[in-house]
Amino acid sequence: MRKLFLLLFLIYSASNFGQVTKIMYPSLKLNGEREITIGLPKNYDKNPEKKYPLVIILDGDYLFDPFLGALRYGAYWDDLPETITVGISQNKNNERESDSTYGENTGLPIDQGSAFFEFIGQELIPYIQEKYRLAPFKIIAGHDTTAGFLNFYLYKDVPLFDGYISMSPILAKGMINEIPKRLAVIQKPIFYYLSTADGDIKKMQTNIRELDSVVSTVSNSKLNYKFNNFKGENHYSMVSISIPKALSSFFYTYSPISIKEFLEVIVKLPDGHVDYLVNKYENIKKTLSINMPIRINDYRAIEAAILKNKTYDEFKDLSDLAKRDYPKSMLSDFYLALMYEKKGEFKKASKLYQGAYLKEEIRDLTTQIMLDKADELKNQ
């Protein structure tokens, strides 16, 4: 019942957090139309400069809603980035089977499978790129038949996708050996998620576990690999659990500074707290192709670590960052004033606090607070 409630909540969330549009895409590759469902972030039109990662969902007939719900919910709490989510319908005339056709001898897409492979790479993604603002980071996801098919995109010298969510895949001939080979040599950041369950179909379980045993030995610093074998779940129930697990593993670098990260890592640093913050956001940009200002809460976490370790000179660097990210706000002046205050240079601090009242307020930093701080230090 708890899992059913969670799935219903995610579907409800999907319909209440953003724009969802269905279109019939005329495909030359498929020689006909294909229904496509597109989910945009709630504030897509209000952020004309912002670009978003792309999530392509195979089996969109039943996977689109739970994926979109999980993505929207994670974005609401800022644990996941906002994304453009595209579901491909494969339910008509058993399209999911024909779309995934591969040669029994070659283990490569043939016939409709080859056409569908090219449809995604040569028609659908270029269409989405032309129509919407995409960041370079792209994910593809599928379940059983389609989860196996999506692995063919790894066979390219430069894989089309950066992230692969393969839930209980039916693996084509040679994939158990070919997937690890490809993951071992790829020279760009690559994210790969694989899952099964103890109630999964036995033959599939065996192949998936064998694949995991080989991928787990792959030595490639560019690879981020996550495997889940869920207890007490079956071939279908595991999907609702796999989705948030996969997304969390892909976007773990994106998440704001957690209490655990602060207590176990940041506050224990003797210095270099601002460097830690800079590196965190550089890593987001490098691995996920997301360029974003540093979150205010992350500024406050570094502020707390500097105060705890009394590395007050670091406030100058933090002030410079704040001027870059929030140039019209009083945040930069606040950190510079705080540095002088903690170093006992009260007149300089008071002047900066007082001058900051002309800047825009930001979160809990208000004009009144800055003026009160200035008055407090005048008589020091």
PyMOL commands that set and color helices and strands:
alter all, ss='L'
color gray80, all
select helices_A, chain A and resi 2-16+44-46+60-76+92-99+111-131+145-155+175-185+202-215+237-250+259-266+273-288+296-309+314-325+331-342+346-358+367-378
alter helices_A, ss='H'
color red, helices_A
select strands_A, chain A and resi 19-27+32-40+52-57+84-88+134-143+163-167+190-199+223-234
alter strands_A, ss='S'
color yellow, strands_A
deselect
rebuild
show_as cartoon
